[in-house]
Amino acid sequence: MPIPTPPAARSILAPPAVAVTPQTPLGPQAAAPAPTPAAAWGLLLVLAAIWGTSFILMKKGLVVFSALELGACRVSVAALLLLPFALRQVGRVERTRFKWLALSGLVGTLLPAFLFAYAETRLASGLAGVLNALTAVFALLAGALLFGQRLTGARTLGVGLGLVGTVVLMGLGGAGAATTTTSAGNAWYGLYIVAATAGYGLSVNVIKYKLSGLTPLTVTAMLLLLIGGPALAYLLLGTSFVHKLAVVPGAWAAFGYIALLATMSTAVAMVLFNKLLQQSTALFASSSTYLIPIVALGLGALDGEAFNLWHAAGMAIILAGVFIIHRAR
């Protein structure tokens, strides 16, 4: 059910009293924010579970396919899944919104699909999940630098704790991917994830401020429509994806992992995330990335990746940061 658009708006860093879609930054005359609704917390946990599995799914897909093939396939499958809905909605979306949909799709979906896949050719899936927590930091910075949002000491402390926990996990859990024997030098591949999370941080602000009034499903379907065509064309014409499906043993199993990744972590999760953005703030929504390492590291450990008490300590610090970010006013 679409969430109604209120006549007045709230700040990206101030949780709304009800599930609303803001139009403009909060004015000085606005009332104090109410606590984030319980439904938003539920969505946060569901998203953390879904996105936490995406890193191990990428790892399985990379057994057969290259990073570029995986990224293009992920976006293409997600776009095809939502294509019928996108075609029904394309005439109902204002033309002025298309540039923002394209920007969000480019920096928040298309480029990260390639960057994460390439990073995981050298990084363990659990470490990739840890680095994903930087999304909340970039969401806060993008809001402050580009959308005039206010930074407070408490919010900065919460983000800082999240970063400290991330550093702990990186320093003590940076095992290499299955295709490598050591982790030395592989940490540089984390820069690809840093770039991807910067795109995520910009994208959540664009969705919150420039695409308000559109339903979560509409936003997701339309931005996938805009980026899905180029991704599919590249996949079919610029890679050996089809040839590998035909001749490489295990290719269909690897494609199954990518299809599951596209369905749950891209199509379904993006709809849920956009809904969460309407029910809360961009900073709160992006804090789901602080919970993702718990799932990612757990699944990585089951797949033979390193996990120890220091990982648990790092995750505890991250959760403390999430709590402070949520409670900060």
Secondary structure, DSSP 8 states (H G I E B T S, - for coil): ------SS---TTS--SSS----S---TTS-------HHHHHHHHHHHHHHHHHHHHHHHHTTTS-HHHHHHHHHHHHHHHHHHHHHHHGGGS-GGGHHHHHHHHIIIIIHHHHHHHHHTTTB-HHHHHHHTTHHHHHHHHHHHHHS-----HHHHHHHHHHHHHHHHHHHHH--B-TT-S--TTGGGGHHHHHHHHHHHHHHHHHHHHHSTTS-HHHHHHHHHHHHHHHHHHHHHHHSSHHHHHHHSTTHHHHHHHHHHIIIIIIIIHHHHHHHHHHHS-HHHHHTHHHHHHHHHHHHHHHTT----HHHHHHHHHHHHHHHHHHH--
